[in-house]
Amino acid sequence: MKKSYKIEVDCANCANLMEEAAKKTAGVKDCVVSFMTQKMKVEFDEGAEPAAVMQDVLKNCKKVESDCEIYL
């Protein structure tokens, strides 16, 4: 399953950090973050619960970029 989320991030480097943090989160198969469009596209592992996984993604992204936001 793939879902797209609106994000708020200040720079392209921060977007890259968010993308890497999201990819390392359990339940995430792949992730692409676009600084230009302020969007995060997430592909979830088979059987993963997107709402629960995205809570973990947000926590992991906040660790690398404290002022980022993902609109769930």
C-alpha positions, 0 to 999 in steps of 0.5 A: 500500500502506498500513501502520500502525506503533506509535510513541512520541512525547511530545507532539502537536506532536512528532507533527505534526513527525513527520508532516510529516517522513514526508510529505517522505520519498521513497516516502511518498504520505501519512502520518497520525500520531496522538498519542492512539493513538501510531500512524503510518499510512503510504501508500507510493508505487506500487512503493516498498519499505516496509521501506527507505522506513521506515528513511528515515522514521525517520531524518527523524523523528529529525532533528525529534524526536530521542527519538521511536521508530517500531517497525518 
